[in-house]
């Protein structure tokens, strides 16, 4: 029996557009049991010529300019929102009203209010809607979730996380859209901390309250050149603009189950390319993870015999580990790009069965609530309760 085909239209051809394209391209290759098969129908963005280039490079059937063609096309079943945060709500709501399923990049929107509007739209339309917290789909993280659910760490006590990058340490790095509040809402906070927040919710539990601070180290940067920005040098002099988002964020958290947590995210940690790390300590044991060694999860069992206690590194590449049935023999590691394949696999199955896969838009909204609470706390210096 032939699988259901799902025609996909993706809005955005940058970094995430490429990553999502890998997910759609390799899904049926890795998982022949997938219940619906993605068809890479259209890729679109701001510049038609660039969209055409990426359509050819990534394997999309056609290219378009702007998102309107994708959300209104009769032959598109799923709209993938992989553009700036300021456009998430607009595209997702329009797509839902047109009966399209949705995969949306994180953070879900600019505000909790926008998230609620998006949820209302998809529930009214009865479509599948998924948020792209792809780090959940790392086999080692899925294994960590199984370990937590089996009680292998006991009662959670501490969740501590850092997400370290260094790509804007240079003060001459241009004022791209991720450095501007009206297009991104926040900087390192929404881009990086969003992943840490979702990991904490997934493994430790729901947030109760937070207390945080946010910092901008370089307050003015050169305006970008070209790409239709309208921003250029005048008389040969470099023009500068104000950075209106954070470069780094730190916050403390209380969880509803009694655990506590600490979180740090920065783009100013020299020597770190993509350093998400966390440790979860419990009454019976601990787990820890480093994204730059994403095939491994470390485990410590407090109940081990005295003299034999120590951290154990589990290489999560065994066929019994989540998602590994689609890849290689044991010990043959997978990479970051496979997380998008796993996400698409779950999304396609959800579309075929009508069961909305996780993480859904409610997960996106709950993450957004924590992000906003940190902003509020940074402004007031007070503890802020999480209210969704």
Short mmCIF file of the C-alpha atoms (twelve columns), coordinates in Angstrom:
data_MODEL
# 
_entry.id   MODEL 
# 
loop_
_atom_site.group_PDB 
_atom_site.id 
_atom_site.type_symbol 
_atom_site.label_atom_id 
_atom_site.label_alt_id 
_atom_site.label_comp_id 
_atom_site.label_asym_id 
_atom_site.label_seq_id 
_atom_site.Cartn_x 
_atom_site.Cartn_y 
_atom_site.Cartn_z 
_atom_site.pdbx_PDB_model_num 
ATOM 1   C CA . UNK A 1   0.000  0.000  0.000  1 
ATOM 2   C CA . UNK A 2   1.347  3.407  -0.967 1 
ATOM 3   C CA . UNK A 3   2.128  5.920  1.737  1 
ATOM 4   C CA . UNK A 4   0.253  9.197  1.990  1 
ATOM 5   C CA . UNK A 5   2.289  11.993 0.425  1 
ATOM 6   C CA . UNK A 6   2.602  15.349 2.179  1 
ATOM 7   C CA . UNK A 7   3.549  18.292 -0.044 1 
ATOM 8   C CA . UNK A 8   5.816  20.636 1.894  1 
ATOM 9   C CA . UNK A 9   6.364  24.348 1.384  1 
ATOM 10  C CA . UNK A 10  9.184  25.919 3.383  1 
ATOM 11  C CA . UNK A 11  9.499  29.626 4.127  1 
ATOM 12  C CA . UNK A 12  13.166 30.474 4.553  1 
ATOM 13  C CA . UNK A 13  16.301 29.213 2.834  1 
ATOM 14  C CA . UNK A 14  19.019 30.146 5.310  1 
ATOM 15  C CA . UNK A 15  20.673 28.032 7.988  1 
ATOM 16  C CA . UNK A 16  17.435 26.452 9.191  1 
ATOM 17  C CA . UNK A 17  16.068 26.109 5.678  1 
ATOM 18  C CA . UNK A 18  19.029 23.907 4.826  1 
ATOM 19  C CA . UNK A 19  18.721 21.871 8.030  1 
ATOM 20  C CA . UNK A 20  14.996 21.279 7.566  1 
ATOM 21  C CA . UNK A 21  15.586 20.322 3.944  1 
ATOM 22  C CA . UNK A 22  17.867 17.521 5.102  1 
ATOM 23  C CA . UNK A 23  15.038 16.287 7.340  1 
ATOM 24  C CA . UNK A 24  12.541 16.082 4.497  1 
ATOM 25  C CA . UNK A 25  15.051 14.674 2.025  1 
ATOM 26  C CA . UNK A 26  16.269 11.815 4.229  1 
ATOM 27  C CA . UNK A 27  13.140 10.884 6.185  1 
ATOM 28  C CA . UNK A 28  11.843 8.057  3.981  1 
ATOM 29  C CA . UNK A 29  15.416 6.929  3.221  1 
ATOM 30  C CA . UNK A 30  16.179 6.399  6.918  1 
ATOM 31  C CA . UNK A 31  12.708 5.283  7.995  1 
ATOM 32  C CA . UNK A 32  10.874 3.280  5.302  1 
ATOM 33  C CA . UNK A 33  8.151  2.582  7.869  1 
ATOM 34  C CA . UNK A 34  7.153  6.274  7.977  1 
ATOM 35  C CA . UNK A 35  3.383  6.550  7.552  1 
ATOM 36  C CA . UNK A 36  3.499  9.589  5.257  1 
ATOM 37  C CA . UNK A 37  6.210  10.714 2.871  1 
ATOM 38  C CA . UNK A 38  7.285  14.361 2.589  1 
ATOM 39  C CA . UNK A 39  7.455  15.804 -0.917 1 
ATOM 40  C CA . UNK A 40  9.734  18.841 -1.202 1 
ATOM 41  C CA . UNK A 41  7.390  21.001 -3.285 1 
ATOM 42  C CA . UNK A 42  8.419  24.662 -2.801 1 
ATOM 43  C CA . UNK A 43  11.020 26.797 -1.056 1 
ATOM 44  C CA . UNK A 44  10.550 30.546 -0.796 1 
ATOM 45  C CA . UNK A 45  12.125 33.625 0.704  1 
ATOM 46  C CA . UNK A 46  12.780 37.324 0.221  1 
ATOM 47  C CA . UNK A 47  14.718 37.080 -3.054 1 
ATOM 48  C CA . UNK A 48  13.394 34.920 -5.908 1 
ATOM 49  C CA . UNK A 49  16.837 34.348 -7.442 1 
ATOM 50  C CA . UNK A 50  18.245 33.145 -4.121 1 
ATOM 51  C CA . UNK A 51  15.235 30.865 -3.603 1 
ATOM 52  C CA . UNK A 52  15.840 29.344 -7.045 1 
ATOM 53  C CA . UNK A 53  19.483 28.728 -6.187 1 
ATOM 54  C CA . UNK A 54  18.603 26.967 -2.955 1 
ATOM 55  C CA . UNK A 55  15.785 25.001 -4.575 1 
ATOM 56  C CA . UNK A 56  18.349 23.510 -6.930 1 
ATOM 57  C CA . UNK A 57  20.910 22.957 -4.167 1 
ATOM 58  C CA . UNK A 58  18.555 21.448 -1.567 1 
ATOM 59  C CA . UNK A 59  16.272 19.486 -3.906 1 
ATOM 60  C CA . UNK A 60  13.018 21.479 -3.903 1 
ATOM 61  C CA . UNK A 61  10.776 21.265 -6.982 1 
ATOM 62  C CA . UNK A 62  10.134 24.994 -7.307 1 
ATOM 63  C CA . UNK A 63  11.007 28.366 -5.783 1 
ATOM 64  C CA . UNK A 64  8.937  31.374 -4.785 1 
ATOM 65  C CA . UNK A 65  9.270  34.907 -3.412 1 
ATOM 66  C CA . UNK A 66  7.526  35.822 -0.166 1 
ATOM 67  C CA . UNK A 67  5.466  33.418 1.903  1 
ATOM 68  C CA . UNK A 68  2.041  34.149 0.398  1 
ATOM 69  C CA . UNK A 69  2.391  31.673 -2.449 1 
ATOM 70  C CA . UNK A 70  3.184  28.791 -0.105 1 
ATOM 71  C CA . UNK A 71  0.432  29.426 2.437  1 
ATOM 72  C CA . UNK A 72  -2.186 29.880 -0.307 1 
ATOM 73  C CA . UNK A 73  -1.124 27.128 -2.721 1 
ATOM 74  C CA . UNK A 74  -3.680 24.371 -3.265 1 
ATOM 75  C CA . UNK A 75  -0.940 21.758 -3.601 1 
ATOM 76  C CA . UNK A 76  0.816  22.510 -0.278 1 
ATOM 77  C CA . UNK A 77  -0.170 20.415 2.756  1 
ATOM 78  C CA . UNK A 78  2.496  21.472 5.272  1 
ATOM 79  C CA . UNK A 79  4.024  24.919 5.797  1 
ATOM 80  C CA . UNK A 80  7.465  24.979 7.392  1 
ATOM 81  C CA . UNK A 81  8.201  28.310 9.110  1 
ATOM 82  C CA . UNK A 82  11.981 28.781 9.118  1 
ATOM 83  C CA . UNK A 83  12.271 32.572 8.993  1 
ATOM 84  C CA . UNK A 84  12.754 35.320 11.577 1 
ATOM 85  C CA . UNK A 85  10.812 35.276 14.833 1 
ATOM 86  C CA . UNK A 86  8.790  38.367 13.919 1 
ATOM 87  C CA . UNK A 87  7.059  36.489 11.075 1 
ATOM 88  C CA . UNK A 88  6.200  33.231 12.868 1 
ATOM 89  C CA . UNK A 89  2.734  34.251 14.056 1 
ATOM 90  C CA . UNK A 90  1.680  35.852 10.785 1 
ATOM 91  C CA . UNK A 91  2.709  32.887 8.641  1 
ATOM 92  C CA . UNK A 92  1.454  30.185 11.024 1 
ATOM 93  C CA . UNK A 93  -1.958 31.776 11.546 1 
ATOM 94  C CA . UNK A 94  -2.463 32.292 7.824  1 
ATOM 95  C CA . UNK A 95  -1.349 28.740 7.058  1 
ATOM 96  C CA . UNK A 96  -3.718 27.300 9.671  1 
ATOM 97  C CA . UNK A 97  -6.660 29.297 8.319  1 
ATOM 98  C CA . UNK A 98  -5.904 27.731 4.931  1 
ATOM 99  C CA . UNK A 99  -5.919 24.239 6.406  1 
ATOM 100 C CA . UNK A 100 -2.149 23.677 6.286  1 
ATOM 101 C CA . UNK A 101 -0.212 21.667 8.847  1 
ATOM 102 C CA . UNK A 102 2.687  23.592 10.404 1 
ATOM 103 C CA . UNK A 103 6.244  23.030 11.548 1 
ATOM 104 C CA . UNK A 104 7.542  26.201 13.229 1 
ATOM 105 C CA . UNK A 105 11.057 27.066 14.325 1 
ATOM 106 C CA . UNK A 106 11.808 28.076 17.906 1 
ATOM 107 C CA . UNK A 107 11.253 30.342 19.689 1 
ATOM 108 C CA . UNK A 108 7.621  29.971 18.692 1 
ATOM 109 C CA . UNK A 109 6.816  33.685 18.462 1 
ATOM 110 C CA . UNK A 110 7.652  37.117 19.831 1 
ATOM 111 C CA . UNK A 111 5.264  36.953 22.811 1 
ATOM 112 C CA . UNK A 112 3.046  34.562 24.743 1 
ATOM 113 C CA . UNK A 113 0.054  36.441 23.343 1 
ATOM 114 C CA . UNK A 114 1.185  35.585 19.817 1 
ATOM 115 C CA . UNK A 115 1.638  31.941 20.847 1 
ATOM 116 C CA . UNK A 116 -1.932 31.836 22.128 1 
ATOM 117 C CA . UNK A 117 -3.186 33.256 18.840 1 
ATOM 118 C CA . UNK A 118 -1.269 30.577 16.936 1 
ATOM 119 C CA . UNK A 119 -2.680 27.812 19.147 1 
ATOM 120 C CA . UNK A 120 -6.215 29.123 18.683 1 
ATOM 121 C CA . UNK A 121 -5.759 29.148 14.906 1 
ATOM 122 C CA . UNK A 122 -4.417 25.582 14.627 1 
ATOM 123 C CA . UNK A 123 -7.026 24.172 17.014 1 
ATOM 124 C CA . UNK A 124 -9.847 25.874 15.137 1 
ATOM 125 C CA . UNK A 125 -8.486 24.523 11.840 1 
ATOM 126 C CA . UNK A 126 -7.841 21.037 13.242 1 
ATOM 127 C CA . UNK A 127 -4.340 20.860 11.755 1 
ATOM 128 C CA . UNK A 128 -1.133 19.307 13.097 1 
ATOM 129 C CA . UNK A 129 1.282  21.867 14.540 1 
ATOM 130 C CA . UNK A 130 4.789  21.103 15.791 1 
ATOM 131 C CA . UNK A 131 7.532  23.306 17.234 1 
ATOM 132 C CA . UNK A 132 11.099 22.495 16.216 1 
ATOM 133 C CA . UNK A 133 12.871 21.706 19.473 1 
ATOM 134 C CA . UNK A 134 15.000 19.227 17.539 1 
ATOM 135 C CA . UNK A 135 17.407 18.540 20.415 1 
ATOM 136 C CA . UNK A 136 14.741 16.344 21.988 1 
ATOM 137 C CA . UNK A 137 15.267 14.072 18.998 1 
ATOM 138 C CA . UNK A 138 18.912 13.314 19.776 1 
ATOM 139 C CA . UNK A 139 18.992 9.580  20.643 1 
ATOM 140 C CA . UNK A 140 21.111 10.265 23.740 1 
ATOM 141 C CA . UNK A 141 18.521 12.798 24.973 1 
ATOM 142 C CA . UNK A 142 15.671 10.370 24.294 1 
ATOM 143 C CA . UNK A 143 17.640 7.777  26.278 1 
ATOM 144 C CA . UNK A 144 18.064 10.294 29.108 1 
ATOM 145 C CA . UNK A 145 14.290 10.793 29.126 1 
ATOM 146 C CA . UNK A 146 13.780 7.026  29.412 1 
ATOM 147 C CA . UNK A 147 16.280 6.904  32.291 1 
ATOM 148 C CA . UNK A 148 14.484 9.709  34.130 1 
ATOM 149 C CA . UNK A 149 11.066 8.112  33.599 1 
ATOM 150 C CA . UNK A 150 12.381 4.763  34.883 1 
ATOM 151 C CA . UNK A 151 13.505 6.439  38.108 1 
ATOM 152 C CA . UNK A 152 17.215 5.932  37.464 1 
ATOM 153 C CA . UNK A 153 18.082 9.335  38.932 1 
ATOM 154 C CA . UNK A 154 15.317 9.323  41.538 1 
ATOM 155 C CA . UNK A 155 13.821 12.655 42.613 1 
ATOM 156 C CA . UNK A 156 15.213 15.576 40.566 1 
ATOM 157 C CA . UNK A 157 17.150 18.071 42.672 1 
ATOM 158 C CA . UNK A 158 19.235 20.256 40.356 1 
ATOM 159 C CA . UNK A 159 19.186 21.125 36.647 1 
ATOM 160 C CA . UNK A 160 22.139 23.224 35.532 1 
ATOM 161 C CA . UNK A 161 22.723 24.268 31.965 1 
ATOM 162 C CA . UNK A 162 25.081 26.387 29.891 1 
ATOM 163 C CA . UNK A 163 24.793 27.162 26.182 1 
ATOM 164 C CA . UNK A 164 28.015 28.743 24.942 1 
ATOM 165 C CA . UNK A 165 28.791 30.185 21.514 1 
ATOM 166 C CA . UNK A 166 31.320 32.733 20.275 1 
ATOM 167 C CA . UNK A 167 30.220 33.883 16.827 1 
ATOM 168 C CA . UNK A 168 29.765 37.573 17.671 1 
ATOM 169 C CA . UNK A 169 32.804 38.194 19.889 1 
ATOM 170 C CA . UNK A 170 34.274 40.408 17.159 1 
ATOM 171 C CA . UNK A 171 32.874 43.941 17.755 1 
ATOM 172 C CA . UNK A 172 32.885 44.492 13.974 1 
ATOM 173 C CA . UNK A 173 30.437 41.645 13.388 1 
ATOM 174 C CA . UNK A 174 27.497 43.348 11.615 1 
ATOM 175 C CA . UNK A 175 24.133 44.287 13.049 1 
ATOM 176 C CA . UNK A 176 22.190 41.374 11.549 1 
ATOM 177 C CA . UNK A 177 18.496 40.806 12.263 1 
ATOM 178 C CA . UNK A 178 19.251 38.572 15.256 1 
ATOM 179 C CA . UNK A 179 20.786 41.634 16.926 1 
ATOM 180 C CA . UNK A 180 17.594 43.711 16.600 1 
ATOM 181 C CA . UNK A 181 14.699 43.534 19.043 1 
ATOM 182 C CA . UNK A 182 11.926 44.360 16.576 1 
ATOM 183 C CA . UNK A 183 12.828 41.304 14.478 1 
ATOM 184 C CA . UNK A 184 14.168 38.830 17.055 1 
ATOM 185 C CA . UNK A 185 12.727 39.999 20.421 1 
ATOM 186 C CA . UNK A 186 15.864 38.738 22.222 1 
ATOM 187 C CA . UNK A 187 19.390 37.648 21.307 1 
ATOM 188 C CA . UNK A 188 21.223 34.726 22.896 1 
ATOM 189 C CA . UNK A 189 18.221 34.357 25.196 1 
ATOM 190 C CA . UNK A 190 15.588 33.329 22.650 1 
ATOM 191 C CA . UNK A 191 18.047 31.673 20.294 1 
ATOM 192 C CA . UNK A 192 19.980 29.563 22.800 1 
ATOM 193 C CA . UNK A 193 18.190 29.590 26.157 1 
ATOM 194 C CA . UNK A 194 15.011 28.383 24.444 1 
ATOM 195 C CA . UNK A 195 16.691 25.016 23.837 1 
ATOM 196 C CA . UNK A 196 17.906 24.802 27.459 1 
ATOM 197 C CA . UNK A 197 14.443 25.647 28.773 1 
ATOM 198 C CA . UNK A 198 12.864 22.934 26.639 1 
ATOM 199 C CA . UNK A 199 15.462 20.386 27.768 1 
ATOM 200 C CA . UNK A 200 14.718 21.270 31.383 1 
ATOM 201 C CA . UNK A 201 10.954 20.945 30.884 1 
ATOM 202 C CA . UNK A 202 11.408 17.645 29.045 1 
ATOM 203 C CA . UNK A 203 13.702 16.036 31.622 1 
ATOM 204 C CA . UNK A 204 13.134 17.817 34.924 1 
ATOM 205 C CA . UNK A 205 9.613  19.279 34.947 1 
ATOM 206 C CA . UNK A 206 7.632  22.491 34.697 1 
ATOM 207 C CA . UNK A 207 9.016  25.838 35.822 1 
ATOM 208 C CA . UNK A 208 7.465  27.649 38.779 1 
ATOM 209 C CA . UNK A 209 9.430  30.919 38.969 1 
ATOM 210 C CA . UNK A 210 12.684 32.499 37.811 1 
ATOM 211 C CA . UNK A 211 15.097 35.302 38.620 1 
ATOM 212 C CA . UNK A 212 17.457 36.459 35.894 1 
ATOM 213 C CA . UNK A 213 19.565 39.096 34.222 1 
ATOM 214 C CA . UNK A 214 20.472 39.924 30.627 1 
ATOM 215 C CA . UNK A 215 23.526 41.777 29.329 1 
ATOM 216 C CA . UNK A 216 24.614 43.431 26.082 1 
ATOM 217 C CA . UNK A 217 28.399 43.726 25.835 1 
ATOM 218 C CA . UNK A 218 28.742 45.438 22.441 1 
ATOM 219 C CA . UNK A 219 26.055 48.105 22.160 1 
ATOM 220 C CA . UNK A 220 26.762 49.367 18.624 1 
ATOM 221 C CA . UNK A 221 27.706 47.377 15.523 1 
ATOM 222 C CA . UNK A 222 28.331 48.068 11.825 1 
ATOM 223 C CA . UNK A 223 25.233 48.103 9.651  1 
ATOM 224 C CA . UNK A 224 25.125 45.185 7.185  1 
ATOM 225 C CA . UNK A 225 25.968 45.751 3.533  1 
ATOM 226 C CA . UNK A 226 23.896 44.676 0.536  1 
ATOM 227 C CA . UNK A 227 21.247 41.933 0.471  1 
ATOM 228 C CA . UNK A 228 18.588 44.574 -0.088 1 
ATOM 229 C CA . UNK A 229 19.021 45.990 3.397  1 
ATOM 230 C CA . UNK A 230 19.185 49.583 2.192  1 
ATOM 231 C CA . UNK A 231 22.024 50.089 4.665  1 
ATOM 232 C CA . UNK A 232 25.380 51.148 3.301  1 
ATOM 233 C CA . UNK A 233 28.477 53.202 3.871  1 
ATOM 234 C CA . UNK A 234 28.210 56.963 3.428  1 
ATOM 235 C CA . UNK A 235 31.289 58.654 1.977  1 
ATOM 236 C CA . UNK A 236 33.326 55.543 2.729  1 
ATOM 237 C CA . UNK A 237 32.623 55.687 6.470  1 
ATOM 238 C CA . UNK A 238 31.191 52.650 8.208  1 
ATOM 239 C CA . UNK A 239 27.720 53.314 9.598  1 
ATOM 240 C CA . UNK A 240 26.775 51.860 12.997 1 
ATOM 241 C CA . UNK A 241 23.483 50.987 14.629 1 
ATOM 242 C CA . UNK A 242 22.319 50.123 18.137 1 
ATOM 243 C CA . UNK A 243 22.223 46.532 19.326 1 
ATOM 244 C CA . UNK A 244 18.837 46.134 21.006 1 
ATOM 245 C CA . UNK A 245 19.008 42.544 22.261 1 
ATOM 246 C CA . UNK A 246 21.066 40.658 24.813 1 
ATOM 247 C CA . UNK A 247 24.465 39.092 24.224 1 
ATOM 248 C CA . UNK A 248 24.196 36.919 27.339 1 
ATOM 249 C CA . UNK A 249 21.570 35.726 29.813 1 
ATOM 250 C CA . UNK A 250 21.826 34.120 33.252 1 
ATOM 251 C CA . UNK A 251 18.921 33.026 35.428 1 
ATOM 252 C CA . UNK A 252 17.971 30.874 38.389 1 
ATOM 253 C CA . UNK A 253 14.832 28.757 38.431 1 
ATOM 254 C CA . UNK A 254 12.484 26.960 40.786 1 
ATOM 255 C CA . UNK A 255 10.574 23.983 39.418 1 
ATOM 256 C CA . UNK A 256 7.101  22.891 40.460 1 
ATOM 257 C CA . UNK A 257 8.453  19.526 41.650 1 
ATOM 258 C CA . UNK A 258 10.819 21.214 44.133 1 
ATOM 259 C CA . UNK A 259 13.977 21.084 42.011 1 
ATOM 260 C CA . UNK A 260 16.101 24.162 41.373 1 
ATOM 261 C CA . UNK A 261 18.081 25.186 38.309 1 
ATOM 262 C CA . UNK A 262 20.666 27.538 36.871 1 
ATOM 263 C CA . UNK A 263 20.875 28.598 33.221 1 
ATOM 264 C CA . UNK A 264 23.437 30.545 31.227 1 
ATOM 265 C CA . UNK A 265 23.521 31.401 27.539 1 
ATOM 266 C CA . UNK A 266 26.027 33.582 25.733 1 
ATOM 267 C CA . UNK A 267 27.459 34.313 22.315 1 
ATOM 268 C CA . UNK A 268 30.633 35.654 23.921 1 
ATOM 269 C CA . UNK A 269 32.270 32.433 25.133 1 
ATOM 270 C CA . UNK A 270 35.426 32.296 23.036 1 
ATOM 271 C CA . UNK A 271 36.366 28.798 21.960 1 
ATOM 272 C CA . UNK A 272 32.818 27.448 22.007 1 
ATOM 273 C CA . UNK A 273 31.125 26.773 18.693 1 
ATOM 274 C CA . UNK A 274 27.881 25.204 19.882 1 
ATOM 275 C CA . UNK A 275 28.391 24.227 23.503 1 
ATOM 276 C CA . UNK A 276 25.071 23.220 25.022 1 
ATOM 277 C CA . UNK A 277 25.766 21.272 28.211 1 
ATOM 278 C CA . UNK A 278 23.528 20.267 31.085 1 
ATOM 279 C CA . UNK A 279 23.588 18.112 34.206 1 
ATOM 280 C CA . UNK A 280 20.572 16.767 36.087 1 
ATOM 281 C CA . UNK A 281 21.201 15.646 39.669 1 
ATOM 282 C CA . UNK A 282 18.725 13.476 41.548 1 
ATOM 283 C CA . UNK A 283 18.368 11.466 44.733 1 
ATOM 284 C CA . UNK A 284 19.502 8.201  43.096 1 
ATOM 285 C CA . UNK A 285 21.873 9.369  40.383 1 
ATOM 286 C CA . UNK A 286 22.787 11.961 37.773 1 
ATOM 287 C CA . UNK A 287 22.910 12.402 34.020 1 
ATOM 288 C CA . UNK A 288 24.909 14.891 31.991 1 
ATOM 289 C CA . UNK A 289 25.186 15.787 28.314 1 
ATOM 290 C CA . UNK A 290 27.357 17.808 25.941 1 
ATOM 291 C CA . UNK A 291 25.903 18.660 22.526 1 
ATOM 292 C CA . UNK A 292 29.359 18.660 20.967 1 
ATOM 293 C CA . UNK A 293 29.508 14.943 21.912 1 
ATOM 294 C CA . UNK A 294 25.896 14.306 21.002 1 
ATOM 295 C CA . UNK A 295 26.120 10.518 20.739 1 
ATOM 296 C CA . UNK A 296 26.975 10.203 24.434 1 
ATOM 297 C CA . UNK A 297 25.017 10.449 27.681 1 
ATOM 298 C CA . UNK A 298 26.853 10.170 30.997 1 
ATOM 299 C CA . UNK A 299 25.263 8.463  33.996 1 
ATOM 300 C CA . UNK A 300 26.216 8.228  37.676 1 
ATOM 301 C CA . UNK A 301 24.429 5.766  39.982 1 
ATOM 302 C CA . UNK A 302 24.510 6.783  43.638 1 
ATOM 303 C CA . UNK A 303 23.634 3.177  44.623 1 
ATOM 304 C CA . UNK A 304 26.678 1.561  43.026 1 
ATOM 305 C CA . UNK A 305 28.873 -0.456 45.366 1 
ATOM 306 C CA . UNK A 306 31.397 1.587  47.328 1 
ATOM 307 C CA . UNK A 307 34.714 1.558  45.523 1 
ATOM 308 C CA . UNK A 308 33.047 1.097  42.137 1 
ATOM 309 C CA . UNK A 309 31.194 4.370  41.906 1 
ATOM 310 C CA . UNK A 310 31.923 6.616  38.949 1 
ATOM 311 C CA . UNK A 311 30.504 8.216  35.853 1 
ATOM 312 C CA . UNK A 312 29.599 5.829  33.033 1 
ATOM 313 C CA . UNK A 313 29.567 7.009  29.418 1 
ATOM 314 C CA . UNK A 314 26.853 5.400  27.306 1 
ATOM 315 C CA . UNK A 315 27.338 5.584  23.544 1 
ATOM 316 C CA . UNK A 316 23.757 5.876  22.322 1 
ATOM 317 C CA . UNK A 317 24.253 4.174  18.952 1 
ATOM 318 C CA . UNK A 318 22.765 0.758  19.677 1 
ATOM 319 C CA . UNK A 319 19.789 -0.329 17.529 1 
ATOM 320 C CA . UNK A 320 17.697 -0.502 20.735 1 
ATOM 321 C CA . UNK A 321 18.242 3.232  21.317 1 
ATOM 322 C CA . UNK A 322 15.595 5.659  19.993 1 
ATOM 323 C CA . UNK A 323 15.714 6.331  16.224 1 
ATOM 324 C CA . UNK A 324 18.893 4.292  15.628 1 
ATOM 325 C CA . UNK A 325 16.991 1.657  13.629 1 
ATOM 326 C CA . UNK A 326 17.167 4.073  10.708 1 
ATOM 327 C CA . UNK A 327 20.922 4.464  10.628 1 
ATOM 328 C CA . UNK A 328 24.115 2.461  10.992 1 
ATOM 329 C CA . UNK A 329 25.534 -0.510 12.938 1 
ATOM 330 C CA . UNK A 330 26.291 -0.054 16.645 1 
ATOM 331 C CA . UNK A 331 29.172 2.314  17.338 1 
ATOM 332 C CA . UNK A 332 28.742 4.237  14.084 1 
ATOM 333 C CA . UNK A 333 27.898 7.726  15.287 1 
ATOM 334 C CA . UNK A 334 25.286 10.046 13.813 1 
ATOM 335 C CA . UNK A 335 25.354 13.832 13.553 1 
ATOM 336 C CA . UNK A 336 23.432 16.998 14.345 1 
ATOM 337 C CA . UNK A 337 21.556 16.922 11.039 1 
ATOM 338 C CA . UNK A 338 19.882 13.618 11.904 1 
ATOM 339 C CA . UNK A 339 17.836 15.347 14.615 1 
ATOM 340 C CA . UNK A 340 15.828 17.040 11.866 1 
ATOM 341 C CA . UNK A 341 15.230 13.709 10.127 1 
ATOM 342 C CA . UNK A 342 13.892 12.287 13.395 1 
ATOM 343 C CA . UNK A 343 11.661 15.330 13.893 1 
ATOM 344 C CA . UNK A 344 10.225 15.017 10.384 1 
ATOM 345 C CA . UNK A 345 9.646  11.295 10.931 1 
ATOM 346 C CA . UNK A 346 7.467  12.009 13.963 1 
ATOM 347 C CA . UNK A 347 5.726  14.871 12.165 1 
ATOM 348 C CA . UNK A 348 4.857  12.723 9.137  1 
ATOM 349 C CA . UNK A 349 3.472  9.974  11.365 1 
ATOM 350 C CA . UNK A 350 1.398  12.563 13.212 1 
ATOM 351 C CA . UNK A 351 -0.060 13.934 9.998  1 
ATOM 352 C CA . UNK A 352 -0.886 10.407 8.816  1 
ATOM 353 C CA . UNK A 353 -2.619 9.383  12.061 1 
ATOM 354 C CA . UNK A 354 -4.062 12.726 13.145 1 
ATOM 355 C CA . UNK A 355 -2.211 12.598 16.480 1 
ATOM 356 C CA . UNK A 356 -0.241 15.783 17.141 1 
ATOM 357 C CA . UNK A 357 3.372  14.841 17.955 1 
ATOM 358 C CA . UNK A 358 5.465  16.532 20.607 1 
ATOM 359 C CA . UNK A 359 6.815  19.088 20.991 1 
ATOM 360 C CA . UNK A 360 3.597  20.870 20.066 1 
ATOM 361 C CA . UNK A 361 2.571  24.517 20.158 1 
ATOM 362 C CA . UNK A 362 1.762  24.264 23.876 1 
ATOM 363 C CA . UNK A 363 5.406  23.321 24.467 1 
ATOM 364 C CA . UNK A 364 6.393  26.355 22.433 1 
ATOM 365 C CA . UNK A 365 4.122  28.622 24.458 1 
ATOM 366 C CA . UNK A 366 5.388  27.312 27.799 1 
ATOM 367 C CA . UNK A 367 8.958  27.956 26.692 1 
ATOM 368 C CA . UNK A 368 7.976  31.454 25.587 1 
ATOM 369 C CA . UNK A 369 6.471  32.120 29.013 1 
ATOM 370 C CA . UNK A 370 9.816  31.367 30.676 1 
ATOM 371 C CA . UNK A 371 11.681 33.492 28.139 1 
ATOM 372 C CA . UNK A 372 9.378  36.454 28.834 1 
ATOM 373 C CA . UNK A 373 9.634  35.970 32.596 1 
ATOM 374 C CA . UNK A 374 13.425 36.228 32.387 1 
ATOM 375 C CA . UNK A 375 13.074 39.488 30.441 1 
ATOM 376 C CA . UNK A 376 10.724 40.837 33.100 1 
ATOM 377 C CA . UNK A 377 12.978 39.730 35.931 1 
ATOM 378 C CA . UNK A 378 16.015 41.304 34.267 1 
ATOM 379 C CA . UNK A 379 14.150 44.604 34.093 1 
ATOM 380 C CA . UNK A 380 12.845 44.534 37.678 1 
ATOM 381 C CA . UNK A 381 15.402 42.454 39.580 1 
ATOM 382 C CA . UNK A 382 12.547 40.420 41.086 1 
ATOM 383 C CA . UNK A 383 11.496 36.788 41.047 1 
ATOM 384 C CA . UNK A 384 8.771  36.231 38.450 1 
ATOM 385 C CA . UNK A 385 6.170  33.434 38.504 1 
ATOM 386 C CA . UNK A 386 5.474  31.409 35.375 1 
ATOM 387 C CA . UNK A 387 1.777  31.849 34.624 1 
ATOM 388 C CA . UNK A 388 0.940  29.484 31.729 1 
# 
